[in-house]
Each structure stands twice: as C-alpha cells, then as structure tokens.
Amino acid sequence: MRPQIGSLIGAAGLLAVVAAAGCGLPSTASGLQRASAVIRAQARTLAVSVVGPEELPASVMADVLPRAQRNADDLSRRRKIDFFTLHPNPVGLKLGVGDATTHVLSFLGTSKDRTTLNIEMRALVGERAIGLTANYTGPVTLGRVPQPEAPSQTLSRHRSGFAFDLLLSSPPAHVVEAHETALTRLGRHLEARYDARPFEMGSDTIVFSIERGAESLGYVTLDQRDRLVLGDRKYADVQAVVAYDLAGEVLAGYSLVGFNQKTQGANAPPTYRVHHDAPFPIYEFGDI
C-alpha cells in the first residue's frame, strides 16, 4: 500500500522544535541555479550511516540514556500507567560533517510489570537540546491505540553544531515523493519477507530539517506505529528512520520490526537479528 503523506507532519506538535528555523530557497531563476549548486555541495558534505548498539560512543549513551529514561518516567506518572526500563542498546543514525558528529537514536523500553507492553522512544541529539518523542505498543493497545506522547526536550551537553528543526509544513515535493517511494519499497519487502498482509502505515510521520550553523543539510523522517500483520493474533510493530539530502536522495535509514513479546523482561534488552537485503537494514527482534 502506497503511504499517504499529503502532510508529512500530519501529527504536528508530536515533537518539539529543537533548533532555529532553517533557510528557505530563493525563488528567482538565478537563485534557483545557485540553490541547485548549494544542494549538490551540501549533499556531499553530510555523511550518514546506520549504527548498531555496539558502535555508539559511550559518551553519547552516558548523556542521552539517563535523560531519555527520566522522560519515560515523567510520561508514566502523567499518564498513570506502567513504568518502563529503557534498554541500553538503541539503534540509530550517525550524522557527520567533517569531524563533527551527532546521532538520532531509537530506544525500546519494556514495562516493569508486564513483558507485553513497550515504549518506543526516539532521541534527536542537537547542540542545545535533545528532542524526545514516544509511543506505546503491545497487544493491550490493539483495541484502543493510544495517541503518541506530546513532545518534550531536555538540555544537551553534546557540542557538534547540529540541530534538528521540526517542519511545520510538508518538505519540498521531491522529498515527499522520495519518502513515499522509500516506505513503499520497505512495505513490499516486509510483506514478501514475512508472507504478511498489506503493510499498514501509521499517520505519525514527522520530518525534521538537519541544520548545522546557518546551513540546511538535509532531512530526517521518523515513522512510528506502523504495523505488519501476519495472522489473527500475530503482528509486528514497525518503525522507520530515514535521512535524505536536500535533493531527496536517501543517505541512510533503518527499520525496527518488533514481534511480541519483544523482550523477556525489563532487564533483558532486545536481541536484534539484522537483515541487510532490504531497502535499508532491518533490525528484527522479539518472538517471531
């Protein structure tokens, strides 16, 4: 099923703006020519790669994980629901320009009371703030899917010059098209790999421009609450994180495919099975 992304931030307000506004493109013919040159140059300067848990610097984990855990606890208190332990083995993207690097990380948390309820949290590590957003998954959510949590942010000690700016309208049409193509390819691959029903896209795609200083370098999209149904009582929760350059070319991305139950408990991190034959790496975990 082709994802419908008329407005890629249809759930506007899901995540806080954590950076200053990006730069617009000039509208004159000469300006567009200059803009095209800028796109080509900047696309070469931003390097993005997928990183597994073992590749994340200890300094990044020491900064981000405790802040993300406090955020998860605050959400539990506010919602009066289970408390979760965020597992210390996130998957993410590493973004770099020269020697400066930063990360976008996807954490899984498991309820301390039941192994079938999870929290999915994403952290965008900017120069001044870490943007955090979360949603909940598990069989108990099938009948009444809860809305994703409202945005939050916390101070960052990361000094990279990077920032992530939430787009309050759709990105350029060529980026929208590139994202639809990428998610359609992922959905078809998942359907074939798992002999599943048509891939069910959520409605929570949100888009950030990637900024460094006064320059816009590209975009990162976060998809959550997608679902892959294998049978009446068997399904997987699917997330996708993809980075694009300004021209709409995919720089790197990954997908998390979690089958219930996803972990053996709050103190048992997920065990990932990584597949590299997909449009971008699939990190599969849980009881398939």
Beta strands, then each sheet from edge to edge (+ up, - down):
strand 1: 47-51
strand 2: 84-86
strand 3: 91-97
strand 4: 100-111
strand 5: 118-125
strand 6: 129-137
strand 7: 152-155
strand 8: 162-166
strand 9: 206-212
strand 10: 215-229
strand 11: 235-245
strand 12: 250-259
strand 13: 273-275
strand 14: 282-286
sheet 1: 1+ 3- 4+ 2-
sheet 2: 1+ 3- 4+ 5- 6+ 7-
sheet 3: 8+ 9- 10+ 11- 12+ 14+ 13-
end
